[in-house]
Amino acid sequence: MTEKVQTFLAGRWRDASGPAYTTHYPHDGSAVAQLHGATASDVDEAVQAAEKARLQPAWVKLLPHERAALLHRIAQGIRANSEGLAQLQRLDNGKPIKECRALVASAAGTFQFFAAATETWEDAITPARGDFLTLSLHEPLGVVGAITPWNSPIASEAQKIAPALAAGCAVVIKPAEITPRMAIELARIAQQAGVPDGILSVLPGKGSVVGDALVRHPLVKRIAFTGGTQVGMGIQKLAAEKLMPTSLELGGKSPTIVCADADLDHAVAGVVYGIFSSSGESCIAGSRAFVHASVYEAFKARLLAAVKGLRVADPALESTHMGPLVSQAHRESVARYVQLGSDEGGQVLCGGSRPTGGYYDQGSYYLPTVIEGLDNTARMCREEIFGPVLALLPWNDEADLIAQCNDNDYGLASGIWTRDYKNAWRIGRALQTGTVWINTYKLFSVSTPFGGVKLSGSGREKGRQGILEYTSQKSFYWGMNEAPLPWAAQ
């Protein structure tokens, strides 16, 4: 039965004023929720309410430890509702339930971390260079916009909402049109935790309508965006017209490197996890595996055995490794890339098709796919597929390897598998990526900044410094001189 869902907009639970639309469960295509998309007028209402609310004593006068307590209550609310939230995310985007639980736990940990960070934050008295006292402090930017993707909504939303609230900002969230439920539930938990009405609004709907109006609004002082590179570039252009700061976490075509001395069991497990968990629908997916020629055949044999053992199944099952892709349209996009790889001379070693029979026929499933025989210049090795497709490439010369890894428009993440710590350091420093994993992959800590270079984006999320992204810095000079300033003295 389709659930009718309202959103939290300008301090009220209500329908947005745009057309109704329905979200669907990728497992079988069944309708999940019906809700209304927001309009430009809804954006203005939410932003105006946020601007008013952030200036009220109930928010602006909160001391850091009081904001910290509020963030702790949000973390507790997420944990108290963790299973329900995980099941809702499964219905929204088809992720296996174990992954959904991990993402919910991550969101709670994010609020907890930024609670601690804001309570213990210290501004600075700077060294004076005259007869005056100098100090620097950080103030909230004001109303900020958060635009989040469909692949890991609750984690992405927490990574934007938590530091913004910690800084004292008000937040207007635009979740992905097809996965709005996590942002709406976070707003419910935040309201129950005591966040004043108006400080947090959720605007579901089309990015071309809601996202555009949010970026353009004169009262919005910052945009935090996670999503596709082309959309991110469009946001950056609009932000430039306002001289508005942004953080953009965009696409990736991440290389993973298997060296001759790598522990192959660890490397195979890491490469398989890096590309096929989340069905490959991950910006950091390790989609190019460069394997040293001396161990290429042994690695390939173990890799294919591991991939063929993955369970592509109903995401509600505890044993599922890979659920469906987010939609039929996205599956067709992935299939076109696999066909392109074959046309470019690649050989499909496994996968390369959709499973059939039973719920596979209704859902948007695609098998984990490995292709070899491609050159790094092939389109399939250069463009983000955002699906469970791995290109396997041999290498011999380290300098050529690094050149190939860096010869890409993206620079989000990379992985290195080697027993030689000096080798790992040398290669890791040479790779043009925002994150380097060594003898592991796709592990995260909220305490460690994350972001990309080149067309993978700009700015950083996470880490204590993540709060500063939502602040402006103000400096004070406090005169200590006994006599008047001498400039006009005769």
Secondary structure, DSSP 8 states (H G I E B T S, - for coil): --EE--EEETTEEE--SS-EEEEE-TTT--EEEEEE---HHHHHHHHHHHHHHHTSHHHHT--HHHHHHHHHHHHHHHHHTHHHHHHHHHHHH---HHHHHHHHHHHHHHHHHHHHHHHT---EEE--SSSEEEEEEEEE-SEEEEE--SSSHHHHHHHHHHHHHHHT-EEEEE--TT--HHHHHHHHHHHHHT--TTSEEE--S-IIIIIHHHHH-TTEEEEEEES-HHHHHHHHHHHHHHT--EEEE-----EEEE-TT--HHHHHHHHHHHHHGGGG--TT---EEEEEGGGHHHHHHHHHHHHHT--B--TTSTT-SB---S-HHHHHHHHHHHHHHHHTT-EEEE--S---SGGGGTS-----EEEES--TTSHHHHS---SSEEEEEEE--HHHHHHHHHSSSEESEEEEE-S-HHHHHHHHHHS--SEEEES--S---TTS-B--EETTEES-BSSGGGGGGGEEEEEEEEE--SS--STT--
